[in-house]
Amino acid sequence: MYSLYKEINFCGIFLPPFFLSLLIAGIIYVPLHRLWDRINLQRWVWNRPVFELALFVILLSVVTFIL
């Protein structure tokens, strides 16, 4: 099957197209993480690292779906 996306050539290093989704999701995640710290979200969450990982995975899936 023909792939719609090709590898990204960055200074001679070939990166998979999924890397672009990871980069965009990471850029969106950083301000959201600071916002969650500002509104003191950890008092409503049982396990903060698992919650943040789940939110990043959800954000990554949305970005991947949009791209």
Secondary structure as GFF3:
##gff-version 3
##sequence-region A 1 67
A	DSSP	beta_strand	8	10	.	.	.	ID=ss1
A	DSSP	beta_strand	13	15	.	.	.	ID=ss2
A	DSSP	alpha_helix	17	38	.	.	.	ID=ss3
A	DSSP	three_ten_helix	41	44	.	.	.	ID=ss4
A	DSSP	alpha_helix	48	66	.	.	.	ID=ss5
###
